[in-house]
Amino acid sequence: MLYRSFAAGVALAAMAFANVAQAQTELTVYTAIEADQLAEYKAAFEKDNPDITINWVRDSTGVVTAKLLAEKAAPVADVVWGLAATSLMLLDSEGMLMPYAPKGLDQIKPNMRDAANPPKWVGMDVWASAMCFNTAEAEAKSLPRPATWADLAKPEYKGMVGMPNPASSGTGYLMVSYWLQSMGEDAGWAYMDKLHENIAAYTHSGSKPCRQAGAGEYAIGLSFEYRGNKTKADGAPIDVILPTDGLGWDMEATAILAATDTPEAAQRLADWAASPTANAIYAKGYAVVAIPGIQKPLEFVEGDVEALLGKNDFTWAATNRDRILAEWSKRYDSKSEPKT
């Protein structure tokens, strides 16, 4: 009798475990979120949603965007969490995104969401261009401290600058887009011609130039404020410089793929990504987030990031992306690092 009771208990426990396992939903989430942020984002979401598991597919912005477009006919991703808004606008133009208004949408800054109702994408945070300036290398080589983008075209910086390739990196593209919008196309390309003379290499990562500057490979790495702040916090001898002539920028944003076969779970992720809890995590690394009152200055970034954000027509940046990248590659790709 005791044995039968025990056996029955084991059977019930096994059935309960099987039911829990069966209820677990897996979401394939494409992202360009920095690799060192993924674990915290995943853990925080899954703590609040224990029946959903995130499976990341992570790469640089340009690579993720190209992958999503290539998979249009047979989509793999359920959600995009942390990709440039300009990339999501491109996907939207291809009919790939699901309209969805996440809970708490009314809290989101109006300029950090798709204007459609319901929106196709919702912003998370702003990432903005910045210079990582190695003060030790500068002292050793008697290099002046740059203050503007124009300064970087001066001959004393020849071979001293690393920059992300805009075809691979969203950080690289937001710089190029800003220069063309703020200077005008003729002057913008003329500026990049001069800057190209000082570039040591174009990387396929927005973070890498800052890491290289931190390691002393180059005196200056063009990157973004999160990576500059983190590299400085990790002990690198750099200053994070916000150019006074304006910052190129884009938004990390969230969207649901229209072809997802797990829409309810995908919507729960979209709800969470737009929540105050998520925004508080974004604010650990970014000076501007989607919900007012949550953001705070970054420890090692001097200056007001939000006040320095430059002119940025997202529609123009998305619509002209292919044309701009083709021209950029024709002019400058000879200095790009090999793709691995």
C-alpha positions in Angstrom: 0.0 0.0 0.0 2.8 2.4 1.0 4.7 1.5 -2.2 1.6 2.2 -4.3 1.1 5.6 -2.6 4.7 6.4 -3.2 4.6 5.4 -6.8 1.4 7.4 -7.3 3.1 10.4 -5.8 6.1 10.0 -8.1 3.8 9.7 -11.1 1.9 12.9 -10.1 5.2 14.8 -9.6 6.4 13.6 -13.0 3.1 14.8 -14.6 3.4 18.1 -12.9 7.0 18.5 -14.1 5.9 17.6 -17.6 3.1 20.1 -17.6 5.5 22.9 -16.5 8.0 21.9 -19.1 5.2 21.8 -21.7 4.1 25.3 -20.6 7.5 26.8 -21.1 7.6 29.1 -24.1 10.9 29.8 -26.0 11.3 33.1 -27.7 14.0 33.6 -30.4 15.1 37.2 -29.8 17.4 39.0 -32.3 19.4 41.8 -30.8 22.3 44.1 -31.1 22.4 44.8 -27.4 26.0 44.8 -26.1 27.1 41.3 -25.3 28.0 42.2 -21.7 24.4 43.4 -21.1 22.6 40.2 -22.3 22.8 38.2 -19.1 21.3 40.9 -17.0 18.4 41.6 -19.4 17.6 37.9 -19.8 17.7 37.2 -16.1 15.5 40.2 -15.2 12.9 39.4 -17.8 12.8 35.7 -17.0 12.5 36.4 -13.3 9.3 38.3 -14.0 8.2 35.8 -16.6 9.4 32.4 -15.5 7.4 30.5 -18.1 9.2 32.2 -21.0 12.8 31.5 -22.0 14.8 33.9 -24.2 17.2 32.4 -26.8 19.4 35.2 -28.0 20.8 35.7 -31.6 23.2 38.6 -31.2 25.4 40.5 -33.6 26.2 44.1 -34.7 23.3 46.2 -36.0 24.1 45.9 -39.7 24.5 42.2 -39.5 21.3 41.6 -37.6 19.4 43.9 -40.0 20.7 42.0 -43.0 19.9 38.7 -41.4 16.3 39.7 -40.7 15.8 40.9 -44.3 17.4 37.8 -45.7 15.0 35.7 -43.7 11.9 37.7 -44.7 10.4 34.7 -46.6 10.9 32.3 -43.7 11.4 34.4 -40.5 13.2 32.8 -37.5 13.0 35.6 -35.0 9.9 36.2 -32.7 11.0 39.5 -31.3 13.7 42.1 -31.9 14.8 43.6 -28.6 17.5 46.1 -28.9 18.0 47.1 -32.6 18.3 50.6 -34.1 15.0 52.3 -34.8 16.2 53.1 -38.3 16.7 49.4 -38.9 13.2 48.6 -37.6 11.7 51.3 -39.9 13.4 49.4 -42.8 11.8 46.2 -41.6 8.5 47.9 -41.2 8.6 49.1 -44.8 8.9 45.4 -45.8 5.8 44.5 -43.9 7.7 42.4 -41.3 6.5 44.0 -38.0 3.4 43.4 -35.9 1.5 46.5 -34.7 1.3 46.3 -30.9 0.8 48.9 -28.1 2.6 47.6 -25.0 1.2 48.2 -21.6 2.3 51.6 -20.3 2.8 53.0 -23.8 1.4 56.4 -22.5 4.5 56.7 -20.3 7.0 56.5 -23.3 8.4 59.8 -24.6 6.5 60.7 -27.8 9.8 61.0 -29.8 10.9 57.5 -28.7 8.2 55.4 -30.4 6.8 54.8 -33.8 4.2 57.4 -34.6 1.7 54.8 -35.9 -1.2 53.8 -33.7 -0.6 51.1 -32.6 3.1 51.4 -33.0 5.3 48.9 -34.9 8.3 49.6 -32.6 8.9 51.3 -29.2 12.2 52.9 -28.1 14.2 51.7 -25.1 17.1 54.1 -24.9 19.3 56.4 -27.0 22.8 55.6 -27.9 25.0 58.5 -29.0 28.3 58.9 -30.7 31.3 59.7 -28.5 35.1 59.8 -28.7 37.3 57.6 -26.5 40.5 59.6 -26.1 43.5 57.8 -24.6 45.1 60.5 -22.4 48.3 58.4 -21.8 48.9 58.0 -25.6 48.1 61.6 -26.2 50.6 62.8 -23.7 53.3 60.4 -25.1 52.7 61.7 -28.6 51.9 65.3 -27.7 48.4 65.1 -29.2 45.9 67.9 -28.5 42.5 66.9 -27.0 39.8 67.0 -29.7 36.6 68.9 -29.0 34.7 68.6 -32.2 34.3 66.3 -35.2 36.1 68.9 -37.3 39.2 68.5 -35.1 39.5 64.8 -36.1 40.4 65.8 -39.7 43.5 67.7 -38.5 46.8 66.2 -39.8 48.2 65.5 -36.3 45.8 62.7 -35.9 46.9 60.8 -39.0 46.7 57.0 -38.3 45.5 57.7 -34.8 41.7 57.1 -35.2 39.6 54.0 -35.2 36.0 54.1 -36.4 33.2 51.5 -36.8 32.2 50.5 -40.4 28.7 51.9 -40.9 27.7 48.9 -43.0 28.3 46.6 -40.1 27.8 48.8 -37.1 24.8 50.9 -36.2 27.2 53.2 -34.3 29.1 53.8 -37.4 26.0 54.5 -39.4 24.6 57.0 -36.9 27.8 59.0 -37.2 27.8 59.0 -41.0 24.1 59.8 -41.1 24.6 62.7 -38.7 27.5 64.2 -40.6 25.5 64.1 -43.9 22.4 65.6 -42.3 24.1 68.3 -40.2 26.8 69.4 -42.8 24.8 68.7 -46.0 25.8 65.8 -48.3 28.5 67.5 -50.3 30.3 68.9 -47.2 29.6 65.7 -45.3 31.4 63.5 -47.9 34.2 66.1 -48.1 34.6 65.9 -44.3 34.7 62.1 -44.4 37.3 62.2 -47.2 39.6 64.2 -44.9 38.8 62.0 -41.8 39.6 58.9 -43.9 43.2 60.1 -44.1 43.5 59.8 -40.3 41.6 56.5 -39.9 43.8 53.5 -39.0 41.0 51.0 -39.5 37.3 50.6 -39.7 36.0 47.9 -37.4 32.8 45.8 -37.6 31.8 46.6 -34.1 30.7 49.9 -32.5 32.5 49.0 -29.3 35.8 47.9 -30.6 37.3 51.3 -31.4 36.8 52.4 -27.8 38.3 49.2 -26.5 41.3 49.7 -28.9 41.8 53.2 -27.7 41.6 52.0 -24.1 44.3 49.5 -24.8 46.5 52.1 -26.5 46.2 50.7 -30.0 45.0 54.1 -31.2 44.8 57.4 -29.5 41.1 57.9 -30.4 38.3 55.5 -30.9 35.0 56.6 -32.3 32.3 54.8 -30.4 29.3 55.5 -28.2 28.7 56.8 -24.7 27.8 53.4 -23.1 31.1 51.8 -24.2 33.1 54.8 -23.3 31.7 54.9 -19.8 32.2 51.2 -19.3 35.8 51.2 -20.7 36.7 54.1 -18.4 35.0 52.3 -15.4 37.1 49.2 -16.2 40.3 51.3 -15.6 41.3 52.3 -19.1 43.2 55.7 -19.3 40.6 57.4 -21.5 38.4 60.4 -21.4 34.9 60.1 -22.9 34.5 63.2 -25.2 31.1 64.4 -26.5 31.8 66.5 -29.6 30.4 70.0 -29.1 29.2 70.2 -32.7 26.6 67.6 -32.0 26.1 63.9 -31.5 24.9 61.3 -34.0 22.4 59.1 -32.4 19.8 56.3 -32.8 17.4 54.5 -30.5 17.6 50.9 -29.4 14.0 49.7 -29.8 11.7 46.7 -29.5 9.5 45.1 -32.1 7.5 41.9 -32.7 7.9 40.0 -35.9 4.5 39.6 -37.7 5.3 36.0 -38.5 5.9 34.9 -34.8 4.0 31.8 -33.8 4.1 32.8 -30.2 2.4 36.2 -30.2 1.3 36.2 -26.6 4.7 35.5 -25.2 6.2 38.1 -27.7 3.7 40.7 -26.5 4.7 40.0 -22.9 8.3 40.7 -23.8 7.3 43.9 -25.5 5.3 44.9 -22.4 8.3 44.2 -20.2 10.7 46.0 -22.5 8.6 49.2 -22.2 8.2 49.0 -18.4 9.8 51.1 -15.7 11.7 48.0 -14.5 13.4 47.6 -17.9 14.0 51.3 -18.3 15.8 51.4 -14.9 18.2 48.7 -16.3 18.7 50.6 -19.5 19.6 53.7 -17.4 22.6 51.9 -15.9 24.3 52.2 -19.3 22.6 55.0 -21.2 22.1 58.6 -20.3 18.7 58.8 -22.2 15.9 56.3 -21.8 12.3 56.1 -23.0 10.4 56.9 -19.7 10.9 60.3 -18.2 12.3 60.6 -14.7 14.3 57.4 -14.8 17.5 58.4 -16.6 20.6 59.8 -14.9 24.0 61.0 -15.9 26.7 58.4 -16.6 29.6 58.5 -14.1 32.4 59.0 -16.6 30.6 61.0 -19.4 30.9 64.7 -18.9 28.2 66.9 -20.6 24.5 66.6 -21.3 24.0 63.8 -23.8 20.3 64.7 -24.5 21.1 68.4 -25.0 23.9 67.6 -27.5 21.8 65.1 -29.7 22.0 66.4 -33.2 19.6 66.7 -36.1 18.3 63.2 -37.0 15.6 62.6 -39.5 15.0 58.9 -38.9 12.9 58.5 -42.0 15.7 60.0 -44.2 18.3 57.8 -42.5 16.3 54.7 -43.1 15.2 55.5 -46.6 18.7 56.5 -47.8 20.6 53.8 -45.9 21.4 51.5 -48.9 22.5 54.5 -51.0 24.7 56.0 -48.3 26.4 52.6 -47.5 27.1 51.9 -51.1 28.8 55.3 -51.5 30.7 54.9 -48.2 32.0 51.5 -49.2 33.2 52.7 -52.6 35.1 55.5 -51.0 36.5 54.0 -47.8 36.2 50.3 -47.5 39.9 49.7 -48.3 40.6 50.4 -44.6 38.0 48.1 -43.2 39.2 45.2 -41.1 38.6 41.7 -42.6 35.3 40.2 -41.6 35.6 37.1 -39.4 
